[in-house]
Amino acid sequence: MENEDDLIKIRKNDLLFKLIDTMTFTIEEEFKDIDRKDIETFSDIYSLIKNSIKTEINFNFPELKDKNPVSADALFQMLMKNLYEFEFTKKEMSEISKKK
């Protein structure tokens, strides 16, 4: 029998994979051509990711509400690297995450 910590880990993974799948599709559909210097667009994407994390947790993963299951920064960085081969410095990430 799995203990509560194991179940939380499984749910965190479920959340992460759901977010990766959903955000990949959404970003590919909504943000086809992105200029590397367009901080405003990246800020919009970052906000979308952050809001999606909150929404998924509230509606589908309430048991993870106080567990810090997914980092918006890490998810954003991973998606931008995989979809567009873009990487960001700490300074750029600070600008992107504070824009909205």
C-alpha positions as a Markdown table, in Angstrom:
| # | Residue | x | y | z |
|---|---|---|---|---|
| 1 | Met | 0.0 | 0.0 | 0.0 |
| 2 | Glu | 1.3 | 3.4 | -0.9 |
| 3 | Asn | 1.6 | 6.0 | 1.8 |
| 4 | Glu | 0.4 | 9.6 | 1.5 |
| 5 | Asp | 3.8 | 11.0 | 0.4 |
| 6 | Asp | 3.9 | 8.6 | -2.5 |
| 7 | Leu | 0.4 | 9.5 | -3.5 |
| 8 | Ile | 1.3 | 13.2 | -3.4 |
| 9 | Lys | 4.4 | 12.5 | -5.6 |
| 10 | Ile | 2.2 | 10.7 | -8.1 |
| 11 | Arg | -0.3 | 13.6 | -8.2 |
| 12 | Lys | 2.5 | 16.1 | -8.6 |
| 13 | Asn | 3.7 | 14.1 | -11.6 |
| 14 | Asp | 0.1 | 13.9 | -13.0 |
| 15 | Leu | -0.2 | 17.7 | -12.6 |
| 16 | Leu | 3.1 | 18.4 | -14.3 |
| 17 | Phe | 2.4 | 16.2 | -17.3 |
| 18 | Lys | -1.1 | 17.6 | -17.7 |
| 19 | Leu | 0.3 | 21.2 | -17.6 |
| 20 | Ile | 3.1 | 20.3 | -20.1 |
| 21 | Asp | 0.6 | 18.8 | -22.5 |
| 22 | Thr | -1.9 | 21.6 | -22.2 |
| 23 | Met | 0.6 | 24.4 | -22.3 |
| 24 | Thr | 2.5 | 23.0 | -25.2 |
| 25 | Phe | -0.7 | 22.8 | -27.3 |
| 26 | Thr | -1.9 | 26.3 | -26.2 |
| 27 | Ile | 1.4 | 28.0 | -26.8 |
| 28 | Glu | 1.9 | 26.3 | -30.2 |
| 29 | Glu | -1.6 | 27.5 | -31.2 |
| 30 | Glu | -1.7 | 30.9 | -29.7 |
| 31 | Phe | 1.9 | 32.1 | -30.1 |
| 32 | Lys | 3.2 | 30.8 | -33.4 |
| 33 | Asp | 5.9 | 33.4 | -34.2 |
| 34 | Ile | 7.6 | 34.9 | -31.2 |
| 35 | Asp | 10.3 | 37.5 | -31.4 |
| 36 | Arg | 13.1 | 36.7 | -28.9 |
| 37 | Lys | 13.1 | 40.3 | -27.8 |
| 38 | Asp | 9.3 | 40.5 | -27.2 |
| 39 | Ile | 9.3 | 40.5 | -23.4 |
| 40 | Glu | 5.6 | 41.4 | -23.4 |
| 41 | Thr | 4.6 | 38.2 | -25.2 |
| 42 | Phe | 6.8 | 36.2 | -22.9 |
| 43 | Ser | 5.2 | 37.8 | -20.0 |
| 44 | Asp | 1.8 | 36.9 | -21.4 |
| 45 | Ile | 2.9 | 33.3 | -21.7 |
| 46 | Tyr | 4.3 | 33.3 | -18.2 |
| 47 | Ser | 1.0 | 34.6 | -16.8 |
| 48 | Leu | -0.9 | 32.0 | -18.8 |
| 49 | Ile | 1.3 | 29.3 | -17.3 |
| 50 | Lys | 1.0 | 30.7 | -13.7 |
| 51 | Asn | -2.8 | 31.0 | -14.0 |
| 52 | Ser | -3.1 | 27.5 | -15.5 |
| 53 | Ile | -1.2 | 26.0 | -12.6 |
| 54 | Lys | -3.5 | 27.7 | -10.1 |
| 55 | Thr | -6.6 | 26.6 | -12.0 |
| 56 | Glu | -5.5 | 23.0 | -12.4 |
| 57 | Ile | -4.7 | 22.8 | -8.7 |
| 58 | Asn | -8.0 | 24.4 | -7.6 |
| 59 | Phe | -10.2 | 22.3 | -9.8 |
| 60 | Asn | -8.4 | 19.0 | -10.4 |
| 61 | Phe | -5.6 | 18.7 | -7.8 |
| 62 | Pro | -6.9 | 20.3 | -4.6 |
| 63 | Glu | -4.8 | 18.0 | -2.4 |
| 64 | Leu | -1.7 | 19.8 | -3.8 |
| 65 | Lys | -2.9 | 23.3 | -2.9 |
| 66 | Asp | -0.3 | 23.9 | -0.2 |
| 67 | Lys | 2.4 | 21.6 | -1.6 |
| 68 | Asn | 4.2 | 23.9 | -4.1 |
| 69 | Pro | 3.9 | 21.2 | -6.8 |
| 70 | Val | 5.1 | 23.0 | -9.9 |
| 71 | Ser | 7.4 | 26.0 | -10.5 |
| 72 | Ala | 6.0 | 28.5 | -13.1 |
| 73 | Asp | 9.5 | 29.6 | -13.8 |
| 74 | Ala | 10.8 | 26.1 | -14.4 |
| 75 | Leu | 7.8 | 25.2 | -16.6 |
| 76 | Phe | 8.1 | 28.4 | -18.6 |
| 77 | Gln | 11.8 | 27.8 | -19.1 |
| 78 | Met | 11.4 | 24.2 | -20.2 |
| 79 | Leu | 8.6 | 25.0 | -22.6 |
| 80 | Met | 10.5 | 27.9 | -24.2 |
| 81 | Lys | 13.6 | 25.8 | -24.6 |
| 82 | Asn | 11.7 | 22.8 | -26.1 |
| 83 | Leu | 9.3 | 24.8 | -28.4 |
| 84 | Tyr | 11.6 | 27.7 | -29.5 |
| 85 | Glu | 15.1 | 26.9 | -28.3 |
| 86 | Phe | 15.0 | 30.1 | -26.2 |
| 87 | Glu | 16.8 | 30.4 | -22.9 |
| 88 | Phe | 16.6 | 33.3 | -20.5 |
| 89 | Thr | 18.9 | 34.8 | -18.0 |
| 90 | Lys | 17.9 | 35.5 | -14.4 |
| 91 | Lys | 17.5 | 39.2 | -15.3 |
| 92 | Glu | 15.2 | 38.4 | -18.2 |
| 93 | Met | 13.2 | 36.0 | -16.1 |
| 94 | Ser | 12.8 | 38.6 | -13.5 |
| 95 | Glu | 11.4 | 41.1 | -16.1 |
| 96 | Ile | 9.1 | 38.4 | -17.6 |
| 97 | Ser | 7.7 | 37.3 | -14.3 |
| 98 | Lys | 7.1 | 40.8 | -12.9 |
| 99 | Lys | 5.6 | 42.3 | -16.0 |
| 100 | Lys | 1.9 | 41.5 | -15.2 |
